[in-house]
Amino acid sequence: MSLDLPIVFAALMGLAILMYVVLDGYDLGVGMLMPAADEREQDLMVASIGPFWDANETWLVLGVGILLVAFPAAHGLVLGALYLPVAAMLVGLMLRGVAFEFRVKAEGWHRGLWNWLFWFGSFLASFAQGLMLGRYVTGFHPGFGYYVFAMLVGASLCGGYVLLGATWLILKTEGALQKKALAWARWGLLWVALGVALVSLATPLVSTTVQAKWFDFPRTLALLLLPLATLAAGWRVWAATGRLKRGEREFDWMPLAATVAIFTLAFAGLAYSLFPYVVIDRMTIREAAAHPSALKFMLAGVIIVVPFLIAYTVFAYRVFRGKARAGLYE
């Protein structure tokens, strides 16, 4: 039995995107929370993401690389339609990378400047990614309303990354900063609810194909498990942060785990809505796929790279587990 290589590469691309959103999402969120903390707390926040943030972006490279080599037709269509937000995202990622390194050596007002640039780079990259998501789920349709929708999704994704960043800080810090993170997490959860609702409502309205998949009884009853599980995960974040805020017994990893569950479930719902399209109602996975011989050749490289990335990620998070210490990146 031969592998269905277009589906295999689509699954790998989906995995890479999900890993990037979760892993780089929390450090982008921490960056956006920097102005809300004092100088000592900012140093601790940077220390909490220092060992991880650069490697987290590797998953973005993998995802875009798979899109380029495995689905070249879709690569041209998607990145052509998203040229400006992609450029903005890259500027944001570069800016935050420079600011991350320069703030360590800067003194006085220069340090404050680099902190603000770190925030701006994090915000710009996050908003651009949300803008891309908003345009993508609406099939790149032109029109003022579609662009407004994309901007709302951009703002919601920023809130989602803030939620990831706040729950990461709940896990990695303690004391006053952890208490602040508990409040930030609840604020971010509201934006996540808005974003999930917007995307969930938009996709069936834009595409009759998606509409038919979600409103096909009795299959709809089984699909209700996804939104119900997402609501349960959201409630778990709210309840866990409340218990921690009141000083009651609760695992400090629970808010982050529940947040990751929200993102994973939302991603699963979006993947179900889009399949088998790589561009909704315009290009399927098989239509966009490269020649089978090219996919077979690339599969050999992917078999080496993906397990290595997973192993390194697990190793890094194991080595740097525990609470963050200020001064780690001084």
PyMOL commands that set and color helices and strands:
alter all, ss='L'
color gray80, all
select helices_A, chain A and resi 5-36+39-49+53-56+58-70+72-81+83-105+109-137+144-172+176-206+208-214+219-223+225-245+254-274+285-288+292-319
alter helices_A, ss='H'
color red, helices_A
select strands_A, chain A and resi 277-279+283-284
alter strands_A, ss='S'
color yellow, strands_A
deselect
rebuild
show_as cartoon
